[in-house]
Amino acid sequence: MELIEHADALAPLSGGVLVPTMGALHAGHVALISAAVATGVRPVVVSIFVNPTQFAPGEDYERYPRTLQSDLAAAEAAGADAVFVPDVDDIYPAALPVPVPPLPAVATEPGLEDACRPGHFAGVTQVVARLFDLAGPIRAVFGEKDYQQLRVIEAMARAHPRRWQDLQIVPVPTVRADDGLALSSRNRYLDPPERDRALGVIRALRAAAETHPPELAESVMLAALRTHDLDVDYAVVRDASTLRPVTGSARPTRGLVAARVGSVRLIDNIARSVHT
Ligand code: PAF
């Protein structure tokens, strides 16, 4: 496996599969890399970059876990051909301001991430656009765990068919611990009682998956989250594609939750059964 530390060394690897990550790789990331390998497209390039522009002041940019040596071993074991580990100057050269692409509507849908983390998706689209430009992939892999992010990146790629020709976004289902908690690099900050409370998120979502109509599912989620003493940012049912509030019963819907326990913000989501 090749270790690439500078952007200009990426050009020969274009036409492959990109797996953007912020490192601290766990089984969820391994599933992303395995999905990249399963596309049959080579090379598989994993990027590891803790992107400062998607963190607001006071968020956990400084303390975000950085575990490069074990990340390299995990990426290689999962079948990556190369790992791109740029530094901040490489991604954001002082002499070349990296533009923020226009945000797709799905990024600013009221009541979701943008309401809680304004500016977050501007940072995500900025770095992902830069990574797409540098790596020139024809496939890029993103997890459903960050469901709104997945929809934002899909919309961004669709909006620029000439800039990223033939690029297809490959979604990968969320990987969960045996008890249902969605894997996240930040779970390591949960102490045992907080981890128990965190299970309220998947319990709320599983209840919502089978509850109709959406308003009832939302109150069921809120009740479950409050039972686990979680601070709720949102617990909503939305159209699975547009993330707009649900107006009819014909289209697929998704339950989406963001809640805080101690210093950790948990986000998760679930596909809901179709109500006929
Ligand atoms: O999902 C993440 O880890 C990050 O938001 C991403 C897509 C790597 C951009 O920094």
Residues whose N, C-alpha, C, O or C-beta is under 5 A from the ligand:
A	BS01	PAF	P20 T21 M22 F49 N51 V124 V127
